[in-house]
Amino acid sequence: MKRFILAVLLFLSATVIVKAQEKEQHLLTSKVFSDSLKTRTNAVLLDVRTPEEYKENHIFKAINLNVKDTAFVKQASALDKSKSYYLYCRSGKRSALAVDELRKLGFVHIYELDGGITQWIADALPIQSTVKD
């Protein structure tokens, strides 16, 4: 019985470690995120914030798909699963939620901007903005 319990605990520990590594592998710094967008021919950039936030500022060529909208899953289901998706929000919470939803739908190639557009701006990377200085 002790061996069985030990085996179950080892399996659960390994599962947690693998899940954490999967998340880390797809969480990209703004520099790597930016470089990947430039080099991938099948990349789709998704801004998962609200339309109001998107209008205020967003990364060039981003498509707005609000993860908090009730239609998110339906809209995401219509996307091409063979493409690579690069997601961001303001700080990373909503994009993590969107990544989880996309994985449930069967998407495999998903990358998330670590720190969101806040970090992107802090790293002085270009944005489209309607905010006046």
Rosetta blueprint (number, residue, H / E / L):
1 M L
2 K H
3 R H
4 F H
5 I H
6 L H
7 A H
8 V H
9 L H
10 L H
11 F H
12 L H
13 S H
14 A H
15 T H
16 V H
17 I H
18 V H
19 K H
20 A H
21 Q H
22 E H
23 K H
24 E H
25 Q H
26 H H
27 L E
28 L E
29 T L
30 S H
31 K H
32 V H
33 F H
34 S H
35 D H
36 S H
37 L H
38 K H
39 T H
40 R L
41 T L
42 N L
43 A E
44 V E
45 L E
46 L E
47 D E
48 V L
49 R L
50 T L
51 P H
52 E H
53 E H
54 Y H
55 K H
56 E H
57 N E
58 H E
59 I L
60 F L
61 K L
62 A L
63 I E
64 N E
65 L L
66 N L
67 V L
68 K L
69 D L
70 T L
71 A L
72 F H
73 V H
74 K H
75 Q H
76 A H
77 S H
78 A L
79 L L
80 D L
81 K L
82 S L
83 K L
84 S E
85 Y E
86 Y E
87 L E
88 Y E
89 C L
90 R L
91 S L
92 G L
93 K H
94 R H
95 S H
96 A H
97 L H
98 A H
99 V H
100 D H
101 E H
102 L H
103 R H
104 K H
105 L L
106 G L
107 F L
108 V L
109 H L
110 I E
111 Y E
112 E E
113 L E
114 D L
115 G L
116 G H
117 I H
118 T H
119 Q H
120 W H
121 I H
122 A H
123 D L
124 A L
125 L L
126 P L
127 I L
128 Q E
129 S E
130 T L
131 V L
132 K L
133 D L
